[in-house]
Amino acid sequence: MNEALLILLAYCIGSIPTAVWVSKNFFKIDIRDYGSGNAGATNTFRVLGPKWGSFVMLVDVIKGVVATSLYILLPYYLTDEWDRTNFMIGLGLAAVLGHIFPIWAGFRGGKGVATLLGMAVAIQPLVAVCCIGVFLSVLYLTRFVSLSSILAGISFMVFILFIFNEKETLYRIFAVLVALMIVLTHQKNISRIIKGTESKIPILKFRDKRNERK
């Protein structure tokens, strides 16, 4: 098995349309016909609720981890850290591309944030944990999955470039591209947040009701 085949396999793994399969098999709908029209965790949270949204997010993260870890099938990459990191970036990007344009679901997928997170977990676990912390903190404070994803993506770039000061040039470029991609793919969400029309996910309602009583 060579690099090209592994890249193709990573794309196929990323193409697993978790949100579409969940919505069709358990709710007899196509998630892409509701909410924002995206087949990702954010829209699943919005349409199907936090339980299924969390499940879709977890599976999509695992997709990124598994696809990015395919390098282990080629012994050469087990001993060369520089080439391994570069190849892992290639595998991860193939998985993200598969998530956005899934071959198993008519090339209509999600925005790839969860799969990007899985890719980060495989390449740089500590950075990924920090980004998860940012995501959960913003989600707790705002209940906007979109805003949480945007700020987690930007923080990924900040962690790589400044806090952990990653030396690998390609990884630094990748971090900048990730931040730009997440912001660009969430333009509609940003507009709705500014207008006050962005949907919040139905979690921590008890906190909101308690604050209202005060």
N, C-alpha and C positions, 0 to 999 in steps of 0.2 A: 504494500500500500504506500503510495507516494503523497506528496503534499497536496497536489491538485484534488485527489480523491478525498482527502480529509477535509479540505475546504468545502467541497461539494456536500460531504456528509454533515459538516457543521451547518451549512445552509439548510439542509433538510431537517435537521433537529430544530433549528430556529423557526422553521416553517410550521411546526406543530401549532395549530390554531386553538390554543387552550380555551379562550373565551368563546369562540364559535362553537366548539364541540360541547362545552358545558351548557351554553344557552340552548342549543338544538336538542341535546339529549335529555336535559332535565326540565327545560321550560318550554320546549317546542317553539322557540322563536330564534331569529338570527339577531344576535346582539348588535350587529352592524345596522339594523333597521331602527334602532332606538338610541336615545341619548345623543352623544356626539357622533355616533356612527363608526367609532373606532373599535377594533377587536382587541382591546387591551384591558389591563387590570383597572385602570381609572374608570372607564366606562362600565365595567362590570360592577364595580363598587356602586356606581350611580344607579344602574338599572336593576341589578339583581341583589344588591345588599352587601354588607361587609363580610359575611361568611364566604360567599362565592367569590367576592372580589379578592379576599385574602388568599383563597385557594388558587385562583388564576395567577395572582402575583407570585406566589411561591413556586408554582410550576414553571412560570416564565423565567424566574431567576435560575431555577435548576437547569433549564434549557441552556442558558448562557454559561453556567459552570461546566456542564457536561461537554458542550461543544468546544469551549476554550481549552478544556483539558485533553482533547484528542491527541495532542502532541505526544502523549505517553506511548502511543502506538508506533512511534518512530524513535528507536533507541538513541539516535544521534542527538536529539534535542534534550536528552536527559543529562548531558554533560556540558552543553554549551549554553550558558545562561543568556548571553546577548541574543543569539539566534533564537533561543526558546521564547524569549519575551516577544520578539518581533513576530514569530510564527503564531504565538498565542493571540496577539492583537489581530492578525489576519483571520484566524479561526473565529474569534469573537465577533469581528465585524461581519463575517459571513452569516453567523447566527442572527445578528441583529437585522441584517438585510432580509434574512428569511422571515423574521417576525414581522417586519414591515410589509414585505411582499411575499406572503406564504404560498408556496406552490400547491399546498393541500387545500387552500381556501380562496381560489380565484385571484390570488395576488392582492387581496384587500385585508390588511392586518392592522396592527396597532402601531404605537409610536416607538416601541423598542426600549423603553426606559428600564423595565424590570430585567430584560435580557442583558442590557448594558450593565446593570448592577451585578448580575451573575458573572459576567465577563470580568468585572473588577474584583469580585470575590476570588476568582481563580488566579488572577494575575497578582493582585496586591490586596490580600485580605484585610490588613489593618486600615487601609484607606477606605475599603468598602464598609467596614464597621463604622468608621467616622461618618460616612455619607448616610448610612442607615440611621445613625443618631440624629443627623440633621433632618432627614425625612420625617422621622417619627416625632421629633420636637415640633416641627412646623405643622404637621398633621394634627397633633394634639391641640395646638394653639388656634388653628384656623379651620380644620376639617376640610381643607381644599387639597385633594390628592394632586391636582395639577400644580399648584404652587409648591407643594412639598417636593414634587419631582423636579421642578425647575431649580429650586434652591439647592437640592441635593446634587444636581448636575453641575451647577456653578461651583459648589463647594468641592466637588471632585477635582475640578481644574485647580482650585486654590490649594488643596491639599498636595496635589502632585507637583505643582510648580513652586510653591513657596514653603509650605510647612514641612513636607517630607523631602522636598528638593530632589526629586527623581532625576538621575543623571542621563537615563536613556532618552536620546533626542526624539525618537519616534513615539515613545510613550508620552512625552511632553506635548508633542504636536497632537497626538490622539486626545489628550485631556482637553485641549483647547477646542478641538473639533466636537467633542462630546457636548461641552457646554453650549457651543453655538447651535448644534443640531437640536438640543433639547429646547432651547429658547425659540428657535425658528419653528419647530413642530408644535409648539404650544402658543402660537400667536393668537389663535381664536380664544384660547383659555385666558390669556393675559387680558385680551379685550373685554371678555365677560367679567373678569375679576374687577377691572377698573370701573365697569358699568354697574357692578353689584349684582350681576345676573348669573354668576357661576354657581353651579350646584355644589352643595356640601354633602359629604357622605354621612349616612345616618349612624354615626357613632358618638358616644359621649353626650347623648341627648340629656341625660340626667344632670350633667354639668350646666347645660344651657338653661334648663328649666329652673335649676337652683339659682342661677344668676338672675333670671327674670324675676323670681320671687323677691330677690334682694332689691 
